[in-house]
């Protein structure tokens, strides 16, 4: 199965970053998380690279960035962050098969059927969560990594309940190791999911409940098995508490949920059977046949047969209804899309059982027939160009103007300030050569951007989407919106918008190579320059002395006392000193830091500190 997976990812091998909309943003997060936090002994801190800043790992944990760091350490620095991303993207898909095989074996399938299940798992191709489309189209590499841990977590939890007998003396050292290995693996893998992709916990929790219910139909694990599972759960919570406690305490800092629309359940079923989502053509009908096999397994009283029969359909029904029950809940609105891959995986397990059962009755060649059959299902049944392998590729080279623009931004955007990139989807992909020019420019230039990534992490809910309107409103409106947000430069991606900005006195072109252009943004009369990160209600001047990221010092002079805002998203962990003395710090209607600036010349110092939830 590893060989098949490697072959399916062959298009992604090479020196360029893997394809995927979010890939460059994840690399940018790793650049900062590793270079400014982990390698300096810090688990979290203020992250200024996107939007108006946020605590980097408050809502999306450290797991994936830590994985990239471990890959770099394991190669003694031979891998760059981009190289580590490539290994994580390819490796998370390659290892999904073995992880699925482990889960299948834990759920009672034979060794041969489990290997078949691992191969069939490569056919799961949910663009919203698990599979090649998720990794190389959207760039959901953290969720693919979490999917590996989810298979291991559920499998080890089941084995904690079912592996209660051992041939070794229970009081011997081998006996103690046998009793502890599955709870320990369960605790570590569940904690890894929590700090890597928290939504996956809810997905695997659903399938875990049905799996345990199916187990109880056939057997009653002893009390000591439940005790070990309970201790594993407590250990998992303990391991993940360093992230989970701040996550729960600071829920008020959560931003808007940005996700895909969920179609009606009838439309979703049609798309699955038509090969438009989850599986390639033909495999959806094979999963339907798997339900028939699951029914036979129930009659034959095979272990966990009820889970195979009930879980996929139950998940579809439940996940498409919770959206209506809790339309504002961030988990509910994502569950149907994000968890679809696991429903597909469970639907294929009975198929693997059936293939294994048949082929185990063939003398000598049974195993070969089973493995070959599974490979044909993955690589041939959907059609040669619909297996998902056609989606695994590297990022296309950007147009030369993109590299020039990144070099310009690195030169003209002051440290601590930010730029904003016009969005013009989908034309921007053809014009720039990359799917997200805003993320690409941020990573390549090393400068902060106002453009949004993981808007859920930002306490500022509206202004982070201001770049979306750059090409659709008057230049003066764009300037008045962006200047108080610390935006010193604007990147346009089409000549028409560039011409409109060039005609405005608020913008000064510093570089152009169509279709791209870079403009400097001029402040309004009487306002501090955007590079100072300060905006005031009255006349003032200011300059940024120390750009942070978690300690910002601004020299400001006001003719008279005025209200000031800093171009930083509000958090209770920011603290203000004016001329060395503590001063009250609040937030404006947009959730920007706000404070009273006295008349005269002052030194304004903003410091981001840990709180009790971080201890």
C-alpha positions as CSV (number, residue, x, y, z in Angstrom):
1,X,0.0,0.0,0.0
2,X,2.9,2.3,0.7
3,X,4.2,1.7,-2.9
4,X,0.8,2.5,-4.4
5,X,0.6,5.7,-2.3
6,X,4.1,6.8,-3.3
7,X,3.2,6.3,-6.9
8,X,0.0,8.3,-6.6
9,X,2.0,11.2,-5.1
10,X,4.8,11.2,-7.7
11,X,3.6,14.4,-9.3
12,X,4.3,16.3,-6.0
13,X,8.0,15.2,-5.9
14,X,10.5,17.9,-6.6
15,X,12.0,21.1,-5.3
16,X,8.9,23.4,-5.3
17,X,6.3,23.6,-2.5
18,X,3.4,21.2,-2.8
19,X,0.3,22.5,-4.4
20,X,-2.7,23.6,-2.2
21,X,-4.4,26.9,-1.6
22,X,-3.3,27.1,2.1
23,X,0.2,25.7,1.8
24,X,2.1,29.0,1.6
25,X,0.1,30.3,4.6
26,X,1.0,27.1,6.6
27,X,4.7,27.6,5.7
28,X,4.5,31.2,6.9
29,X,3.0,30.1,10.2
30,X,5.9,27.6,10.5
31,X,8.5,30.2,9.6
32,X,7.3,32.3,12.5
33,X,6.4,29.5,14.9
34,X,9.7,27.8,14.6
35,X,12.0,30.8,14.2
36,X,10.5,33.1,16.8
37,X,8.8,30.7,19.2
38,X,9.7,27.0,19.4
39,X,13.5,27.4,18.8
40,X,13.5,30.0,21.5
41,X,11.8,27.8,24.0
42,X,8.3,29.3,23.7
43,X,5.1,27.3,23.0
44,X,3.0,30.3,21.8
45,X,3.1,34.0,21.3
46,X,1.7,36.9,19.3
47,X,1.7,36.2,15.5
48,X,1.7,39.4,13.4
49,X,2.0,37.9,9.9
50,X,-1.6,37.8,8.9
51,X,-4.5,40.2,9.5
52,X,-4.0,42.4,12.5
53,X,-2.2,39.7,14.4
54,X,-3.4,37.0,16.8
55,X,-2.0,34.5,19.2
56,X,-0.6,32.0,16.8
57,X,-1.8,28.7,18.3
58,X,-4.8,29.8,20.3
59,X,-7.4,28.2,18.1
60,X,-5.2,26.0,15.9
61,X,-2.7,24.1,18.0
62,X,1.0,23.6,17.8
63,X,0.9,20.1,16.5
64,X,1.5,20.7,12.8
65,X,4.2,23.3,13.2
66,X,5.8,21.0,15.8
67,X,5.8,18.2,13.2
68,X,7.6,20.4,10.7
69,X,10.1,21.3,13.4
70,X,10.7,17.6,14.2
71,X,11.3,16.8,10.6
72,X,13.9,19.6,10.4
73,X,15.6,18.4,13.6
74,X,15.5,14.8,12.4
75,X,17.3,15.8,9.2
76,X,19.8,18.0,11.1
77,X,18.5,21.1,9.3
78,X,18.8,19.4,5.9
79,X,15.1,20.3,5.3
80,X,13.9,23.8,5.1
81,X,10.4,24.6,6.3
82,X,9.2,24.3,2.7
83,X,10.9,20.9,2.4
84,X,9.4,19.8,5.7
85,X,6.0,20.8,4.4
86,X,6.6,18.7,1.3
87,X,7.5,15.6,3.4
88,X,4.5,16.2,5.6
89,X,2.1,16.5,2.7
90,X,3.4,13.4,0.9
91,X,4.0,11.4,4.0
92,X,0.6,12.1,5.6
93,X,-1.0,10.5,2.5
94,X,1.4,7.6,2.2
95,X,1.0,6.7,5.9
96,X,-2.8,6.9,5.8
97,X,-3.0,3.4,4.3
98,X,-1.1,1.8,7.1
99,X,-3.0,3.8,9.7
100,X,-6.3,2.7,8.2
101,X,-5.0,-1.0,8.1
102,X,-4.2,-0.7,11.9
103,X,-7.7,0.6,12.6
104,X,-9.3,-2.2,10.4
105,X,-7.3,-4.8,12.2
106,X,-8.3,-3.3,15.6
107,X,-12.0,-3.6,14.4
108,X,-11.7,-7.4,13.9
109,X,-10.7,-7.7,10.2
110,X,-8.2,-10.4,9.3
111,X,-4.7,-9.5,8.5
112,X,-5.3,-9.9,4.8
113,X,-8.6,-7.9,4.9
114,X,-6.8,-5.2,6.9
115,X,-4.1,-4.8,4.3
116,X,-6.9,-4.6,1.7
117,X,-8.6,-1.9,3.8
118,X,-5.3,0.1,3.9
119,X,-5.1,0.0,0.1
120,X,-8.8,0.9,-0.3
121,X,-8.3,3.8,2.1
122,X,-6.2,5.5,-0.7
123,X,-9.4,5.8,-2.7
124,X,-10.9,8.2,-0.1
125,X,-10.6,11.6,-1.7
126,X,-12.7,14.2,0.2
127,X,-11.6,17.6,-1.0
128,X,-12.8,19.0,2.3
129,X,-10.7,16.9,4.6
130,X,-9.0,13.6,3.8
131,X,-7.3,12.5,0.6
132,X,-5.2,13.8,-2.2
133,X,-7.7,16.5,-3.1
134,X,-7.7,17.9,0.4
135,X,-3.9,17.9,0.6
136,X,-3.0,19.1,-2.9
137,X,-6.0,21.3,-3.9
138,X,-7.0,23.0,-0.7
139,X,-3.8,22.4,1.3
140,X,-5.4,20.8,4.3
141,X,-2.3,19.0,5.3
142,X,-2.8,19.4,9.1
143,X,-6.2,17.6,8.8
144,X,-4.5,14.8,6.8
145,X,-1.9,14.5,9.5
146,X,-4.7,14.4,12.2
147,X,-6.5,11.7,10.2
148,X,-3.4,9.4,10.7
149,X,-3.6,10.1,14.5
150,X,-7.3,9.5,14.5
151,X,-7.0,6.0,13.0
152,X,-4.3,5.2,15.5
153,X,-6.3,6.7,18.4
154,X,-9.5,4.9,17.7
155,X,-7.7,1.6,16.9
156,X,-5.7,1.8,20.2
157,X,-8.8,2.7,22.2
158,X,-10.6,-0.4,20.8
159,X,-7.6,-2.5,21.6
160,X,-7.5,-1.1,25.1
161,X,-11.0,-2.5,25.6
162,X,-10.5,-5.8,23.7
163,X,-6.9,-6.9,24.3
164,X,-7.6,-8.0,27.8
165,X,-6.0,-11.5,27.5
166,X,-2.3,-12.1,27.2
167,X,-0.2,-15.2,27.0
168,X,2.3,-13.7,29.4
169,X,2.1,-13.6,33.1
170,X,0.1,-10.5,34.1
171,X,2.5,-9.6,36.8
172,X,5.6,-10.0,34.6
173,X,7.4,-7.2,32.9
174,X,6.1,-8.3,29.5
175,X,2.6,-8.5,30.9
176,X,2.8,-5.0,32.3
177,X,4.0,-3.6,28.9
178,X,1.3,-5.4,27.1
179,X,-1.3,-3.8,29.4
180,X,0.1,-0.3,29.0
181,X,1.0,-0.1,25.3
182,X,-2.5,0.5,23.9
183,X,-3.6,3.0,26.6
184,X,-0.3,4.9,26.2
185,X,-0.7,5.0,22.4
186,X,-4.3,6.0,22.7
187,X,-3.4,8.9,25.0
188,X,-0.6,10.2,22.9
189,X,-2.5,10.0,19.6
190,X,-5.6,11.7,21.0
191,X,-3.5,14.5,22.4
192,X,-1.8,14.8,19.0
193,X,-5.2,15.3,17.3
194,X,-6.3,17.9,19.9
195,X,-3.2,20.1,19.2
196,X,-3.2,19.5,15.5
197,X,-6.8,19.7,14.2
198,X,-9.4,20.0,17.0
199,X,-12.4,19.4,14.7
200,X,-11.1,15.9,14.1
201,X,-11.7,15.1,17.7
202,X,-15.4,15.6,17.2
203,X,-15.4,13.5,14.1
204,X,-13.5,10.6,15.6
205,X,-15.7,11.0,18.7
206,X,-18.8,10.3,16.7
207,X,-17.3,7.2,15.1
208,X,-15.8,6.1,18.4
209,X,-19.2,6.2,20.2
210,X,-20.8,4.0,17.5
211,X,-17.8,1.7,17.5
212,X,-18.0,1.2,21.3
213,X,-21.8,0.6,21.1
214,X,-21.2,-2.1,18.4
215,X,-18.6,-3.7,20.7
216,X,-21.1,-3.9,23.6
217,X,-23.5,-5.8,21.4
218,X,-21.1,-8.8,21.4
219,X,-19.0,-8.5,24.5
220,X,-18.6,-6.8,27.8
221,X,-15.0,-5.6,28.4
222,X,-14.0,-6.1,32.1
223,X,-13.8,-3.2,34.5
224,X,-10.1,-3.0,34.3
225,X,-10.2,-2.4,30.6
226,X,-12.6,0.5,31.1
227,X,-10.3,1.8,33.8
228,X,-7.3,1.8,31.5
229,X,-9.3,3.6,28.8
230,X,-10.4,6.2,31.4
231,X,-6.8,6.7,32.5
232,X,-5.8,7.1,28.8
233,X,-8.4,9.8,28.4
234,X,-7.2,11.6,31.5
235,X,-3.6,11.3,30.3
236,X,-4.6,12.7,26.9
237,X,-6.3,15.7,28.5
238,X,-3.2,16.2,30.6
239,X,-0.9,16.1,27.6
240,X,-3.0,18.6,25.6
241,X,-3.9,20.8,28.6
242,X,-1.1,23.4,27.7
243,X,-3.1,24.2,24.6
244,X,-6.7,23.2,25.6
245,X,-6.9,25.5,28.7
246,X,-6.1,28.8,26.9
247,X,-8.3,27.6,24.0
248,X,-11.3,27.3,26.4
249,X,-10.5,30.4,28.5
250,X,-10.2,32.7,25.5
251,X,-13.2,31.7,23.5
252,X,-14.2,35.4,23.4
253,X,-11.3,36.1,21.0
254,X,-12.6,33.7,18.3
255,X,-13.2,35.2,14.9
256,X,-15.8,34.4,12.2
257,X,-15.9,30.9,10.8
258,X,-15.0,30.8,7.2
259,X,-15.9,27.5,5.6
260,X,-17.7,25.9,2.6
261,X,-21.4,25.6,2.2
262,X,-23.0,22.2,2.9
263,X,-25.3,20.9,0.3
264,X,-28.6,19.1,1.0
265,X,-28.1,15.5,2.0
266,X,-29.7,14.3,-1.3
267,X,-27.3,16.4,-3.3
268,X,-24.4,15.1,-1.3
269,X,-25.4,11.4,-1.9
270,X,-25.8,12.1,-5.6
271,X,-22.3,13.6,-5.8
272,X,-20.8,10.7,-3.9
273,X,-22.4,8.1,-6.2
274,X,-21.5,10.2,-9.3
275,X,-17.8,10.3,-8.2
276,X,-17.8,14.1,-7.7
277,X,-16.7,13.9,-4.1
278,X,-15.3,11.5,-1.6
279,X,-14.6,8.7,-4.2
280,X,-13.8,8.5,-7.8
281,X,-16.4,7.2,-10.3
282,X,-17.6,3.7,-9.5
283,X,-16.2,3.5,-6.0
284,X,-19.3,5.1,-4.4
285,X,-21.4,2.2,-5.7
286,X,-18.8,-0.2,-4.3
287,X,-19.3,1.5,-0.9
288,X,-23.1,0.8,-1.3
289,X,-22.2,-2.8,-1.9
290,X,-20.2,-2.6,1.3
291,X,-23.4,-1.9,3.2
292,X,-24.9,-5.1,2.0
293,X,-21.7,-6.9,3.1
294,X,-22.0,-5.2,6.4
295,X,-25.5,-6.5,6.8
296,X,-24.2,-10.0,6.1
297,X,-21.5,-9.5,8.7
298,X,-24.2,-8.5,11.3
299,X,-26.0,-11.8,10.6
300,X,-22.7,-13.7,10.9
301,X,-22.1,-11.8,14.2
302,X,-18.7,-10.4,13.1
303,X,-17.1,-8.0,15.6
304,X,-18.1,-4.3,15.0
305,X,-20.3,-5.2,12.0
306,X,-23.0,-2.9,13.4
307,X,-20.5,0.0,13.3
308,X,-19.8,-0.7,9.6
309,X,-23.5,-0.9,8.8
310,X,-24.7,2.1,10.8
311,X,-21.8,4.7,11.1
312,X,-21.6,6.0,7.5
313,X,-25.3,6.7,7.0
314,X,-25.7,7.9,10.6
315,X,-22.9,10.4,10.1
316,X,-24.4,11.8,7.0
317,X,-27.8,12.2,8.6
318,X,-26.5,13.7,11.8
319,X,-23.9,16.0,10.3
320,X,-26.4,17.4,7.8
321,X,-28.9,18.1,10.6
322,X,-26.7,19.7,13.3
323,X,-26.2,22.7,10.9
324,X,-29.9,23.5,11.3
325,X,-29.9,22.8,15.1
326,X,-26.8,24.9,15.8
327,X,-26.3,27.2,12.8
328,X,-23.8,29.4,14.6
329,X,-21.7,26.6,16.1
330,X,-18.2,26.4,14.4
331,X,-18.1,22.6,14.7
332,X,-21.7,22.0,13.5
333,X,-21.2,24.1,10.3
334,X,-18.0,22.2,9.4
335,X,-18.8,18.7,10.5
336,X,-20.6,17.4,7.3
337,X,-17.7,18.5,5.0
338,X,-14.7,17.8,7.3
339,X,-15.9,14.4,8.5
340,X,-17.0,12.9,5.2
341,X,-13.7,11.2,4.6
342,X,-14.1,9.0,7.7
343,X,-17.6,8.1,6.7
344,X,-16.1,6.9,3.4
345,X,-13.4,4.9,5.2
346,X,-15.9,3.1,7.4
347,X,-18.0,2.3,4.3
348,X,-15.0,0.6,2.6
349,X,-14.1,-1.6,5.6
350,X,-16.9,-4.2,4.8
351,X,-15.7,-4.3,1.2
352,X,-12.2,-5.2,2.5
353,X,-13.8,-7.8,4.7
354,X,-15.6,-9.3,1.7
355,X,-12.5,-9.3,-0.4
356,X,-10.5,-10.9,2.4
357,X,-13.1,-13.6,3.1
358,X,-13.2,-14.6,-0.5
359,X,-9.5,-14.6,-1.2
360,X,-8.6,-16.4,2.0
361,X,-10.4,-19.4,0.5
362,X,-8.2,-19.4,-2.6
363,X,-5.2,-21.7,-2.2
364,X,-1.8,-20.1,-2.5
365,X,-2.8,-17.1,-4.7
366,X,-5.5,-15.7,-2.4
367,X,-3.4,-12.9,-0.9
368,X,-2.0,-11.9,-4.3
369,X,-5.5,-11.8,-5.8
370,X,-6.8,-9.7,-2.9
371,X,-4.0,-7.1,-3.1
372,X,-4.2,-6.9,-6.8
373,X,-7.9,-6.5,-6.7
374,X,-7.7,-3.7,-4.1
375,X,-5.1,-1.9,-6.2
376,X,-7.3,-2.1,-9.3
377,X,-10.2,-0.6,-7.4
378,X,-8.0,2.4,-6.4
379,X,-6.1,2.9,-9.7
380,X,-8.4,1.5,-12.4
381,X,-12.1,1.5,-11.4
382,X,-12.4,5.3,-11.2
383,X,-10.7,5.8,-14.6
384,X,-7.0,6.5,-15.1
385,X,-7.5,10.3,-14.7
386,X,-9.9,10.2,-11.8
387,X,-8.0,8.4,-9.1
388,X,-6.9,11.5,-7.3
389,X,-3.3,11.0,-8.4
390,X,-3.8,13.6,-11.1
391,X,-4.2,16.2,-8.3
392,X,-0.9,15.5,-6.5
393,X,1.5,18.1,-7.9
394,X,3.9,20.8,-7.0
395,X,3.0,24.5,-7.0
396,X,3.3,25.9,-10.5
397,X,6.1,28.4,-10.8
398,X,4.8,32.0,-10.3
399,X,5.1,34.5,-13.0
400,X,8.4,36.4,-12.8
401,X,6.6,39.6,-11.7
402,X,5.6,37.8,-8.5
403,X,9.2,37.4,-7.4
404,X,9.9,41.0,-8.3
405,X,6.9,42.2,-6.3
406,X,8.0,40.1,-3.3
407,X,11.5,41.7,-3.5
408,X,10.0,45.1,-3.7
409,X,7.8,44.5,-0.6
410,X,10.8,43.2,1.4
411,X,12.5,46.5,0.5
412,X,9.7,49.1,1.0
413,X,7.4,47.7,3.7
414,X,9.0,48.6,7.1
415,X,9.3,45.9,9.7
416,X,6.2,45.8,11.8
417,X,4.0,47.5,9.2
418,X,2.0,45.5,6.7
419,X,0.8,45.4,3.1
420,X,-2.5,44.4,1.5
421,X,-3.0,42.4,-1.7
422,X,-6.0,42.9,-4.0
423,X,-8.0,39.8,-4.5
424,X,-9.4,39.0,-8.0
425,X,-10.4,35.4,-7.9
426,X,-10.2,33.3,-10.1
427,X,-8.4,35.6,-12.6
428,X,-5.5,36.1,-10.2
429,X,-4.5,32.5,-10.5
430,X,-3.8,32.8,-14.2
431,X,-2.3,36.3,-13.9
432,X,0.1,35.4,-11.1
433,X,0.6,31.6,-11.5
434,X,-0.3,30.9,-7.9
435,X,-3.6,30.1,-6.2
436,X,-3.2,32.6,-3.4
437,X,-0.9,35.5,-4.4
438,X,-1.6,37.2,-1.0
439,X,-0.2,34.2,0.9
440,X,2.7,33.7,-1.5
441,X,3.8,37.3,-1.3
442,X,3.7,37.2,2.5
443,X,5.9,34.1,2.7
444,X,8.4,35.2,0.1
445,X,8.7,38.8,1.2
446,X,8.9,38.1,4.9
447,X,6.6,41.0,5.5
448,X,3.2,41.1,7.3
449,X,0.0,41.2,5.4
450,X,-3.5,42.4,6.2
451,X,-5.0,39.6,4.1
452,X,-6.8,36.9,6.1
453,X,-5.8,33.4,6.8
454,X,-7.6,31.5,9.5
455,X,-10.0,34.4,10.2
456,X,-11.3,32.3,13.1
457,X,-8.1,33.3,15.0
458,X,-8.7,37.0,14.8
459,X,-10.7,39.0,17.3
460,X,-11.2,41.7,14.6
461,X,-14.0,40.4,12.5
462,X,-14.7,42.9,9.7
463,X,-11.5,44.8,8.9
464,X,-9.5,41.7,8.1
465,X,-11.5,41.3,4.9
466,X,-10.8,44.9,3.8
467,X,-8.4,43.8,1.0
468,X,-11.2,41.9,-0.7
469,X,-12.7,45.3,-1.7
470,X,-9.6,47.0,-3.0
471,X,-10.6,46.7,-6.7
472,X,-14.3,47.4,-6.1
473,X,-14.4,50.8,-4.3
474,X,-13.1,54.3,-4.7
475,X,-9.3,54.7,-4.0
476,X,-10.0,57.3,-1.3
477,X,-12.2,54.8,0.5
478,X,-9.6,52.1,0.3
479,X,-6.9,54.6,1.6
480,X,-9.1,55.7,4.6
481,X,-9.9,52.0,5.4
482,X,-6.3,50.7,5.2
483,X,-4.2,53.5,6.6
484,X,-5.4,53.1,10.2
485,X,-4.6,49.4,9.9
486,X,-0.9,49.9,9.5
487,X,-1.0,49.2,5.7
488,X,1.9,51.1,4.1
489,X,1.7,49.4,0.7
490,X,-0.9,47.9,-1.6
491,X,-0.3,45.3,-4.3
492,X,-2.7,45.3,-7.2
493,X,-3.1,42.3,-9.5
494,X,-4.8,43.9,-12.5
495,X,-3.9,47.1,-14.6
496,X,-7.3,48.6,-14.3
497,X,-7.2,48.8,-10.5
498,X,-3.6,50.0,-10.7
499,X,-4.6,52.9,-13.0
500,X,-7.4,53.9,-10.6
501,X,-5.0,54.0,-7.6
502,X,-2.4,55.9,-9.6
503,X,-4.9,58.7,-10.2
504,X,-5.4,59.2,-6.5
505,X,-3.2,61.5,-4.4
506,X,-3.4,58.9,-1.6
507,X,-1.4,56.4,-3.5
508,X,2.1,56.6,-5.0
509,X,3.3,53.9,-7.4
510,X,6.7,52.5,-6.4
511,X,6.9,49.7,-8.8
512,X,4.9,48.2,-11.7
513,X,5.3,45.2,-14.0
514,X,1.9,44.3,-15.4
515,X,-0.3,42.8,-14.2
516,X,1.2,43.6,-10.8
517,X,1.9,47.0,-9.2
518,X,3.0,48.1,-5.7
519,X,1.7,51.4,-4.3
520,X,2.7,53.4,-1.2
521,X,-0.2,54.5,0.9
522,X,-0.3,58.1,2.0
523,X,-1.9,59.1,5.4
524,X,-4.8,61.5,5.7
525,X,-3.9,65.1,6.6
526,X,-3.0,65.3,10.3
527,X,-2.8,61.6,10.8
528,X,0.4,59.6,11.7
529,X,1.9,57.6,8.9
530,X,0.6,54.0,8.6
531,X,4.0,52.6,9.4
532,X,3.7,53.9,12.9
533,X,0.7,51.6,13.5
534,X,-1.0,54.5,15.3
535,X,-4.2,56.3,14.3
536,X,-5.7,59.2,16.2
537,X,-9.0,61.1,16.3
538,X,-7.1,64.4,16.4
539,X,-3.9,65.7,14.7
540,X,-0.8,63.8,15.7
541,X,2.5,62.5,14.5
542,X,4.2,59.2,15.3
543,X,6.9,56.7,14.4
544,X,7.5,53.1,15.2
545,X,10.6,52.6,17.3
546,X,10.4,48.9,18.1
547,X,8.2,46.7,15.8
548,X,7.7,43.8,18.2
549,X,6.1,41.4,17.5
550,X,5.0,41.2,21.1
551,X,6.6,44.4,22.3
552,X,5.7,47.5,20.3
553,X,7.2,50.9,21.1
554,X,5.8,54.0,19.4
555,X,7.0,57.6,19.7
556,X,3.9,59.8,19.4
557,X,3.2,63.5,19.6
558,X,-0.3,65.0,19.9
559,X,-1.2,68.7,19.8
560,X,-4.0,67.9,22.4
561,X,-5.3,64.9,24.2
562,X,-6.9,62.5,21.8
563,X,-8.1,59.0,21.4
564,X,-5.7,56.6,19.6
565,X,-5.9,53.2,18.2
566,X,-3.1,50.8,17.5
567,X,-3.3,48.6,14.4
568,X,-3.3,45.5,16.5
569,X,-6.1,43.1,17.3
570,X,-7.4,43.3,20.8
571,X,-6.5,40.7,23.4
572,X,-6.6,41.0,27.2
573,X,-2.9,39.9,27.2
574,X,-1.8,43.3,25.7
575,X,-0.7,45.8,28.3
576,X,0.0,49.5,27.8
577,X,2.6,51.9,29.3
578,X,2.8,55.5,28.4
579,X,6.2,57.1,29.4
580,X,6.9,54.0,31.5
581,X,3.7,54.2,33.5
582,X,0.8,51.7,33.2
583,X,-2.2,53.1,31.4
584,X,-5.7,51.8,30.7
585,X,-6.0,49.9,27.4
586,X,-9.4,49.1,25.8
587,X,-10.7,48.3,22.4
588,X,-12.7,50.2,19.8
589,X,-15.8,49.0,17.9
590,X,-13.7,46.9,15.5
591,X,-11.7,45.3,18.4
592,X,-8.5,47.3,17.7
593,X,-6.4,48.3,20.7
594,X,-7.6,51.8,21.9
595,X,-6.3,54.2,24.5
596,X,-6.2,57.8,25.5
597,X,-3.1,59.7,24.3
598,X,-2.3,62.8,26.3
599,X,-1.1,66.0,24.7
600,X,2.6,66.4,24.0
601,X,5.4,63.9,23.1
602,X,5.1,60.5,24.6
603,X,6.6,57.0,24.4
604,X,3.8,54.4,24.0
605,X,4.8,50.8,24.8
606,X,2.5,47.8,24.1
607,X,3.6,44.5,25.6
608,X,2.0,41.1,25.0
609,X,2.3,38.8,28.1
610,X,1.1,35.4,29.1
611,X,-1.7,35.1,31.6
612,X,-2.8,32.5,34.2
613,X,-4.3,30.3,31.6
614,X,-0.8,29.8,30.1
615,X,0.8,28.8,33.4
